[in-house]
C-alpha cells in the first residue's frame, strides 16, 4: 500500500466477498499524479472502481461489495465528515422522520429505517423513490420537487398522498460536491427528509368538512323553505345538526340549549341520548348550581370534563356518562346558547374535539340566527299583509258604521224594523273588522315570532279589546289611529265630525260604552269643549282625550274643558310620540291613581 501521508485505505469486510476472484477496490479521487504509483500497484491484484466524489463513493458502496476503499488525500476531510455521519447512523435510524439520499434519477442510495418501516420493505436502497412509496400523488406546492431542487440548487418541498390515504411531506435539499462548487455544476444528489403528516392533513380536512357542513346548515334558501312551516324549518335544522354531528364529529349524545337574553334561562332546543329529567332540567346562565352548561353560558368559555365523577360542576345528563364537552354558541361575540356532547368513556374528548366543535358551533349559531331571521321575515311579511288588508278595509267599514248610525238616528221611535236591520248591519261590520284581526293573529302566531322581534304588547294588556273612538276630519289621522292602537289589541272606530261621534257613542251605549274617545279640538261642526258637554249628556264621566297642535286653541276649548273637569293628562299635543298616545289611553282607562311615570322618549308619531 502507498504512504499513509498521501492516501488512506479503508478496508471493508464486505458481505459475501469471494476472495478467489480479484477483489474490488473503490478509489475516491480524481486520478492525481501522486496517486498513480498506488493505483498501479493495486491494479495488479484488484479491480479498481474509480469515483470522483465522496457522495458517489457512498452510492457505489450501497450498490456493490468492495474489499477496500482508497481515498485520495485531497478528499480526506470530506470523507471523514461522511464517515462520522455513517458512524452516527443509529441517530438517523431513531429519527421520527425518514431520511434518504437520492441520485439524479431518484434512486435511493441510502435510507434510514423509518422509510423501510413506512413502506413495509426490507430493502429500499437501489429502488426508485416514488416506486418504493407506491407511486404517490404529488399534491404540491411543487409538483416536481426533486427535479426543481437539482435544477435550481435550492431546496424544494411537496406533499405526497399515498393510496391508503396517508400523507407525507418531503423536503429535498441538493448536495453540492466538495471542491467543485466553484465550477457551478449541477448537483447529482439530494438529501430528502420525509415526514408523516397524515394526522395533520386529516385534521385539516375534517375542519374543512365541518366548516362546509356549517355553511350548509345556514344555507336555508327561500326556494327550499318557501313551502315549509316554522316547525318544519326547525326540524330540518335539527336533522342537519344531528347528521353532521354524528357523521363528522362522531358524537352520539347531543344537547343544544338557547339562551333567553331577558331571563337568562337556557331553553332546550335539541336533545338526543339524554335522560328525560336531564333534558327537561331547568338551567340558567350562572356559574354555580347550573352544571357545566350554565357555567359555559355564563362565561362564554368551552369546558372539557374529562371525568364526570370528579367534576364538581357536572350534572348527570347521559346515563353512565364518564366525560363531556360543552362549548358556547356565539354570534357576534354574544353567547346565544350552548352545545353539549357526552360519552360513556372517560377522557373521550380531546383538545382537537373541542376545536372541531367550536368551529362547528360558530356555524350552528349562524344557522340558528338565519332561521330566526327567516321566521321573523315570514312573521313580518304576514303582519304587513294583514295590516295592508286592514288598512284598506278599516276606514270603509267605519264609513258603513257612520252611515248606519246616521240613518238609524232618523228611524229610532218610528220604524223599529229598520232600526233592527241597521243594528244588524253595525254588528256585521264590526264582526268583519274583528275577523280580519283574528286572521292576522293566526297568520303570525306568537311562536313564529323570534323573541328579539316580539312587540311589547304583553306589557299593555290593559288595552286589549278596549273600544277606542277617534274623531278627526283628517283621514290620515283616522287611518294612523287604526295602525297604532290596534297593534296593542284595541278595537278602533272613527268618525269624521262631532255629530257622527255623538251618534256612534249613543249607539254604542246599547252594547257598552267606548273606553276612550280621542277627538280633535277643532272639528268641522264642534269644538272640543262643546263635544265634551254633549258627550256628558250620554255618558258621564266622558272618557274624552283632546288633540291639538302646540299652542293652537283659538276657542280655548282645552281651558274650558279642564275647568269642566277634563283631567290634565287627557290632552295630546300634535305631533305626539307613540308612547305618549299609549300612556294617555292607559291613564284614561285606569284613572289618574293608576297612571305611572312618563315613559322614555320614542319616535314622534305624525298624527
C-alpha positions in Angstrom: 0.0 0.0 0.0 1.1 3.6 -0.5 2.4 6.0 2.1 -0.4 6.9 4.6 0.6 10.6 4.4 -0.6 10.8 0.8 -3.5 8.4 1.0 -5.7 6.4 3.3 -7.0 2.9 2.5 -10.0 1.7 4.5 -10.5 -2.0 4.2 -14.2 -3.1 4.4 -15.3 -6.6 5.4 -17.9 -6.8 2.8 -20.6 -9.5 2.8 -20.1 -12.5 0.5 -16.7 -11.3 -0.8 -15.3 -14.1 -3.0 -11.5 -13.9 -2.3 -10.8 -16.5 -5.0 -11.6 -13.7 -7.5 -9.8 -10.4 -8.0 -11.0 -8.2 -5.1 -12.7 -4.8 -5.9 -11.2 -1.7 -4.6 -13.1 1.6 -4.6 -10.9 4.6 -5.5 -12.2 8.0 -4.3 -10.2 10.7 -6.1 -9.5 12.4 -9.4 -6.5 10.4 -10.6 -3.9 12.9 -9.4 -0.3 12.1 -10.4 0.7 11.4 -6.8 -1.8 8.6 -6.7 -0.6 6.8 -9.8 2.0 4.5 -8.2 -0.5 3.3 -5.6 -3.2 2.7 -8.3 -0.7 0.8 -10.5 0.2 -1.5 -7.6 -3.5 -2.0 -6.7 -4.4 -2.8 -10.3 -2.0 -5.8 -10.3 -4.1 -7.6 -7.7 -7.5 -5.8 -7.7 -10.3 -4.4 -9.9 -10.3 -0.6 -9.4 -13.6 1.3 -9.5 -13.0 5.0 -9.6 -15.4 7.7 -8.4 -14.6 11.4 -8.2 -16.7 12.4 -5.1 -17.5 11.1 -1.7 -21.2 11.2 -2.5 -20.6 8.9 -5.4 -18.5 6.7 -3.2 -21.4 6.2 -0.8 -23.7 5.4 -3.8 -21.2 2.8 -5.1 -20.9 1.2 -1.6 -24.6 0.8 -1.4 -24.8 -0.9 -4.8 -21.9 -3.2 -4.7 -19.4 -5.0 -2.4 -15.8 -3.9 -2.1 -12.7 -5.3 -0.4 -11.3 -1.9 0.3 -11.5 1.8 -0.3 -8.7 4.0 -1.4 -9.2 7.7 -0.6 -7.0 10.4 -2.1 -5.5 12.8 0.4 -7.4 15.7 -1.2 -10.8 14.1 -0.1 -9.8 13.1 3.5 -11.7 15.9 5.3 -14.9 15.4 3.2 -14.9 11.6 3.6 -14.2 12.0 7.3 -17.4 14.0 7.7 -19.4 11.5 5.8 -17.7 8.8 7.8 -18.9 10.4 11.0 -22.4 10.7 9.5 -22.4 7.0 8.8 -20.9 6.1 12.2 -23.9 8.0 13.7 -26.4 6.1 11.6 -28.1 4.9 14.8 -29.2 8.5 15.4 -30.7 8.7 11.9 -32.4 5.3 12.4 -34.1 6.6 15.5 -35.4 9.8 14.0 -39.3 10.1 13.6 -38.7 11.3 10.1 -37.4 9.4 7.1 -34.0 10.4 5.7 -32.8 9.2 2.2 -30.0 10.0 -0.1 -31.1 10.2 -3.8 -29.2 10.4 -7.0 -30.3 12.4 -10.0 -32.5 9.5 -11.2 -34.5 9.5 -7.9 -32.7 6.2 -7.0 -32.3 5.6 -3.3 -28.6 5.4 -2.4 -29.1 5.3 1.4 -32.1 5.4 3.7 -32.7 5.2 7.4 -35.0 2.6 8.9 -38.1 4.8 9.0 -38.7 4.6 5.3 -38.5 0.8 5.5 -41.0 0.8 8.3 -43.5 3.0 6.4 -43.2 1.1 3.1 -43.0 -2.4 4.7 -40.0 -3.3 2.6 -36.8 -4.9 3.8 -34.7 -3.4 1.1 -35.3 0.1 -0.3 -31.8 1.0 -1.4 -31.4 0.8 -5.2 -35.1 1.4 -5.7 -36.8 4.4 -7.3 -38.1 6.7 -4.5 -41.6 7.1 -5.9 -41.9 3.3 -6.8 -40.9 2.4 -3.2 -43.7 4.6 -1.9 -46.3 3.1 -4.2 -46.3 5.8 -6.9 -48.0 8.5 -4.7 -49.8 11.5 -6.0 -47.9 14.8 -5.7 -50.2 17.5 -4.2 -47.8 20.4 -4.4 -46.9 23.2 -3.9 -44.0 21.9 -6.1 -45.2 19.2 -8.4 -41.6 18.1 -9.3 -39.7 18.8 -6.1 -36.6 16.6 -6.8 -36.1 18.0 -10.3 -36.6 21.6 -9.0 -34.0 21.1 -6.3 -31.4 19.6 -8.7 -32.0 22.3 -11.4 -32.1 25.3 -9.1 -29.6 24.3 -6.4 -32.3 25.2 -3.9 -34.5 23.2 -1.5 -38.0 22.3 -2.6 -41.0 20.8 -0.8 -44.2 19.0 -1.7 -46.9 16.9 -0.1 -47.4 13.3 -1.3 -50.7 11.3 -0.9 -50.4 7.5 -0.8 -53.1 5.2 -2.0 -54.0 4.2 1.6 -54.9 7.8 2.4 -51.6 8.6 4.1 -49.8 11.8 3.6 -46.1 12.6 3.6 -44.3 15.9 3.3 -40.9 15.7 1.5 -38.2 18.3 1.7 -35.4 17.9 -0.9 -32.0 19.7 -0.5 -29.3 19.5 -3.2 -25.9 18.1 -2.1 -23.0 20.1 -3.7 -19.8 18.1 -4.5 -17.0 19.3 -2.3 -14.2 21.1 -4.2 -16.4 21.6 -7.3 -18.7 24.3 -6.0 -16.9 26.9 -7.9 -17.5 25.1 -11.2 -21.2 25.8 -10.9 -22.0 22.2 -11.9 -25.5 20.8 -11.4 -25.6 18.7 -8.2 -26.2 15.0 -8.7 -27.6 14.0 -5.3 -30.3 15.1 -2.9 -30.8 14.7 0.8 -34.6 14.1 1.3 -36.4 14.2 4.6 -39.9 12.6 4.7 -42.4 13.5 7.5 -45.7 11.7 8.1 -48.3 14.4 8.1 -51.3 12.1 7.8 -52.9 13.2 11.2 -52.3 16.9 10.4 -53.8 16.7 6.9 -56.8 14.6 8.1 -57.4 17.2 10.8 -57.4 20.0 8.2 -59.7 18.0 6.0 -62.0 17.4 9.0 -62.0 21.1 9.8 -62.8 22.0 6.2 -65.6 19.4 6.2 -67.0 20.7 9.4 -66.9 24.3 8.1 -68.6 23.2 4.9 -71.3 21.4 6.9 -71.8 24.6 8.9 -72.2 26.6 5.7 -74.8 24.0 4.5 -76.6 24.4 7.8 -77.0 28.2 7.3 -77.9 27.7 3.6 -81.6 27.8 4.2 -82.7 29.3 0.8 -86.1 30.7 0.2 -86.7 28.2 -2.6 -86.2 25.3 -0.1 -88.1 26.9 2.7 -91.0 28.7 0.9 -93.4 25.8 1.5 -92.2 24.9 4.9 -93.8 25.8 8.2 -91.7 27.2 11.1 -91.8 23.9 12.8 -90.6 22.1 9.7 -87.7 24.6 9.4 -86.7 24.0 12.9 -86.9 20.2 12.4 -84.8 20.5 9.3 -82.1 22.4 11.1 -82.1 19.9 14.0 -81.9 17.0 11.5 -78.9 18.6 9.7 -77.1 19.3 13.0 -77.5 15.7 14.2 -76.4 14.3 10.8 -73.2 16.4 10.8 -72.5 15.9 14.5 -72.7 12.1 14.1 -71.0 11.8 10.7 -68.2 14.2 11.1 -67.7 14.5 14.9 -68.8 11.0 15.8 -70.9 12.3 18.8 -74.0 10.3 19.7 -75.2 12.2 22.7 -76.1 15.8 21.9 -77.9 18.7 23.7 -78.4 22.2 22.4 -79.9 24.9 24.5 -80.7 28.5 23.5 -80.2 31.4 25.9 -83.2 33.7 26.7 -81.4 37.0 26.9 -84.1 38.6 29.1 -84.4 35.8 31.7 -81.1 34.1 31.4 -82.8 30.7 31.0 -81.3 28.1 28.8 -84.2 26.7 26.8 -83.8 23.2 25.3 -83.8 23.1 21.5 -82.4 19.7 20.7 -81.7 16.6 22.9 -80.5 13.2 21.8 -79.3 10.5 24.2 -80.0 12.4 27.5 -82.1 11.2 30.4 -85.6 12.8 30.3 -85.1 14.5 33.6 -81.8 16.0 32.3 -83.4 17.1 29.0 -86.2 18.9 30.9 -83.9 20.3 33.7 -84.3 24.0 34.3 -80.9 25.7 33.7 -79.8 29.3 33.8 -76.6 31.1 32.6 -75.0 31.1 36.1 -71.5 30.0 37.1 -72.8 27.9 40.1 -75.6 25.4 40.7 -76.5 25.1 36.9 -74.0 22.5 35.9 -71.4 22.8 33.2 -74.0 24.1 30.7 -74.8 27.1 33.0 -71.1 27.8 33.6 -70.3 27.8 29.9 -73.3 30.1 29.1 -72.3 32.5 31.8 -68.6 32.6 31.0 -68.6 32.1 27.2 -65.8 29.5 27.7 -65.6 26.0 26.5 -65.4 23.3 29.2 -63.8 19.8 28.8 -65.0 17.5 31.6 -62.6 14.5 31.5 -64.0 12.6 34.4 -67.6 13.4 35.4 -67.4 11.7 38.8 -64.6 14.0 39.9 -66.0 17.3 38.4 -68.0 19.5 40.9 -69.8 21.3 38.1 -71.1 18.2 36.2 -74.8 17.3 36.5 -75.9 14.0 35.1 -77.1 14.2 31.5 -76.5 10.9 29.8 -76.9 7.8 31.8 -73.5 6.4 32.8 -71.6 9.4 31.2 -68.0 9.5 32.1 -66.9 12.6 30.2 -68.5 15.6 28.5 -67.6 18.5 26.3 -69.6 21.8 26.3 -69.0 24.8 24.1 -70.9 28.1 23.8 -72.9 29.1 20.8 -71.6 32.5 20.0 -72.9 35.0 17.5 -71.3 38.4 17.0 -69.4 37.9 20.3 -72.6 37.3 22.2 -73.5 33.9 23.8 -76.8 32.7 22.4 -76.8 29.2 23.7 -74.8 26.0 24.5 -73.8 22.8 22.6 -73.1 19.8 24.8 -71.9 16.3 24.0 -71.3 13.4 26.4 -69.7 9.9 26.3 -69.8 6.8 28.5 -66.0 6.6 28.2 -63.7 8.7 30.5 -61.5 11.2 28.7 -63.3 10.5 25.5 -62.8 14.1 24.2 -59.6 15.9 23.3 -58.5 19.4 22.7 -58.9 18.6 19.0 -62.5 17.7 19.6 -63.0 21.0 21.4 -61.5 22.8 18.4 -63.7 20.9 15.9 -66.9 21.6 18.0 -66.1 25.3 18.4 -65.7 25.6 14.6 -69.0 23.7 14.0 -70.9 25.7 16.6 -70.0 29.0 15.1 -71.8 27.9 12.0 -74.7 26.4 14.1 -75.1 29.8 15.7 -75.2 31.5 12.2 -77.8 28.9 11.0 -80.0 29.5 14.1 -79.8 33.2 13.5 -80.6 32.7 9.8 -83.6 30.6 10.7 -84.7 33.2 13.3 -84.4 36.0 10.7 -86.4 33.9 8.1 -89.1 33.3 10.7 -89.1 37.0 11.6 -89.3 37.8 7.9 -92.2 35.5 7.5 -94.0 36.9 10.5 -93.2 40.5 9.4 -94.5 39.7 5.8 -97.7 38.2 7.1 -98.2 41.1 9.5 -97.6 43.6 6.7 -100.1 41.7 4.6 -102.7 41.8 7.3 -102.0 45.4 8.0 -102.4 46.3 4.3 -105.7 44.4 4.2 -106.9 46.0 7.4 -105.8 49.5 6.2 -107.8 49.0 3.0 -110.9 47.8 4.9 -110.8 49.7 8.2 -111.9 53.2 7.1 -114.6 51.9 4.6 -116.1 49.8 7.5 -116.0 52.9 9.6 -118.0 54.7 6.9 -120.5 51.9 7.0 -120.8 52.4 10.7 -121.2 56.1 10.4 -123.8 55.9 7.7 -125.7 53.2 9.6 -125.9 55.2 12.8 -126.9 58.4 11.0 -129.8 56.6 9.3 -130.7 54.8 12.5 -131.0 58.1 14.3 -133.8 59.1 11.9 -135.8 55.9 12.3 -135.5 55.4 16.1 -139.0 55.6 17.5 -140.5 55.4 14.0 -139.5 52.2 12.2 -138.4 49.5 14.7 -137.8 47.0 11.9 -135.5 49.4 10.1 -133.6 50.1 13.3 -133.2 46.4 14.0 -131.8 45.8 10.5 -129.4 48.7 10.8 -128.2 47.3 14.2 -127.5 44.0 12.4 -125.5 45.9 9.8 -123.5 47.6 12.6 -122.8 44.2 14.3 -121.8 42.6 11.0 -119.5 45.5 10.1 -117.8 45.3 13.5 -117.5 41.5 13.1 -115.7 41.9 9.8 -113.0 44.0 11.4 -112.6 41.6 14.3 -112.4 38.7 11.8 -109.6 40.4 10.0 -107.7 40.8 13.2 -108.2 37.2 14.2 -107.0 36.0 10.8 -103.9 38.2 11.2 -103.2 36.6 14.6 -103.4 33.2 13.0 -101.1 34.2 10.2 -98.5 35.4 12.7 -98.7 33.1 15.7 -96.6 34.1 18.7 -94.4 31.1 18.5 -93.4 32.1 14.9 -92.1 35.5 16.1 -88.5 35.4 17.4 -88.1 36.9 20.9 -85.9 39.7 19.5 -88.8 40.7 17.2 -91.8 40.4 19.6 -93.7 43.6 20.4 -94.2 44.9 23.8 -97.9 44.3 23.6 -97.7 41.9 26.6 -96.9 45.0 28.7 -100.1 46.7 27.7 -102.7 44.0 28.4 -105.0 46.7 29.8 -105.5 47.9 26.2 -106.6 44.5 24.9 -110.2 44.6 23.5 -110.7 48.2 24.7 -113.0 50.2 22.4 -111.5 53.4 21.2 -113.4 56.1 19.1 -111.2 58.6 17.2 -112.8 61.7 15.9 -111.0 63.8 13.3 -111.8 65.2 9.9 -108.3 64.2 8.6 -108.4 60.8 7.0 -104.6 60.2 7.7 -105.2 60.7 11.4 -108.1 58.2 11.4 -106.0 55.7 9.5 -103.0 56.1 11.8 -105.2 55.6 14.8 -106.1 52.1 13.4 -102.5 51.2 12.7 -101.1 52.4 16.0 -103.7 51.4 18.5 -104.8 48.1 17.0 -101.3 46.7 17.4 -102.0 46.8 21.1 -105.2 44.9 20.8 -107.6 47.9 20.8 -110.8 47.9 18.8 -110.7 51.2 17.0 -113.6 53.0 15.3 -113.6 56.5 13.8 -115.9 59.4 13.0 -115.5 62.5 10.7 -117.1 65.1 13.0 -118.8 65.7 16.3 -122.2 64.8 15.1 -121.1 61.4 13.9 -119.3 60.9 17.1 -122.4 61.6 19.2 -124.4 59.1 17.1 -121.7 56.5 17.4 -121.5 57.0 21.2 -125.2 56.8 21.6 -125.4 53.6 19.5 -122.5 52.0 21.4 -124.2 52.7 24.7 -126.7 49.9 23.8 -123.8 47.4 23.9 -121.4 49.0 26.3 -119.6 52.4 26.1 -116.4 53.3 24.4 -113.5 53.1 26.8 -111.7 56.1 25.3 -112.8 58.9 22.9 -110.0 60.8 21.2 -111.1 64.0 19.3 -109.5 67.0 17.7 -110.4 70.2 19.4 -111.4 71.8 16.1 -113.9 69.5 14.3 -115.9 70.7 11.3 -119.1 71.1 13.4 -118.0 71.2 17.1 -115.2 72.5 19.3 -113.5 70.2 21.9 -115.4 71.7 24.8 -118.8 71.5 23.1 -118.1 67.9 22.3 -117.4 67.2 25.9 -120.7 68.8 27.0 -122.7 66.7 24.5 -120.9 63.5 25.4 -121.6 64.0 29.1 -125.3 64.1 28.3 -124.9 60.5 27.1 -122.2 59.1 29.4 -120.7 60.7 32.5 -117.9 60.9 33.1 -117.0 61.1 29.4 -113.6 59.3 28.7 -112.5 62.1 26.4 -109.0 63.0 25.2 -108.5 66.2 23.2 -105.8 66.6 20.5 -104.4 69.9 19.4 -101.3 71.4 17.8 -98.8 73.2 20.1 -100.4 76.4 21.3 -103.3 76.1 18.8 -106.6 76.5 20.7 -108.4 79.6 19.4 -111.7 78.7 21.1 -109.9 78.0 24.4 -111.5 74.5 24.3 -108.8 72.9 26.4 -109.0 75.6 29.1 -112.8 75.3 29.2 -112.7 71.5 29.2 -110.2 71.5 32.1 -112.4 73.9 34.0 -115.2 71.5 33.4 -113.2 68.6 34.9 -111.2 67.2 32.0 -108.1 65.6 33.6 -104.8 67.3 32.8 -103.3 64.1 31.3 -106.2 63.8 28.8 -104.6 66.2 26.3 -102.3 65.3 23.4 -100.3 67.9 21.6 -99.6 67.1 17.9 -97.2 65.6 16.8 -97.0 63.3 19.8 -95.0 60.1 20.4 -96.5 56.7 20.3 -95.6 56.1 23.9 -97.5 59.3 24.8 -100.5 58.1 23.0 -100.5 54.7 24.6 -99.8 56.2 28.1 -102.7 58.7 27.7 -105.1 55.9 26.7 -104.0 53.8 29.6 -104.5 56.7 32.0 -108.0 57.4 30.8 -108.8 53.7 31.2 -107.2 53.3 34.6 -107.8 56.7 36.0 -105.1 59.0 37.5 -104.5 56.9 40.5 -103.0 54.1 38.4 -101.0 56.2 36.0 -97.3 55.6 36.1 -94.3 57.8 35.4 -93.6 59.1 32.0 -92.3 56.5 29.5 -88.9 57.1 27.8 -89.0 59.0 24.6 -89.7 57.2 21.3 -90.1 58.2 17.8 -92.6 61.0 17.1 -95.8 59.8 15.5 -97.0 62.1 12.8 -100.7 62.0 13.8 
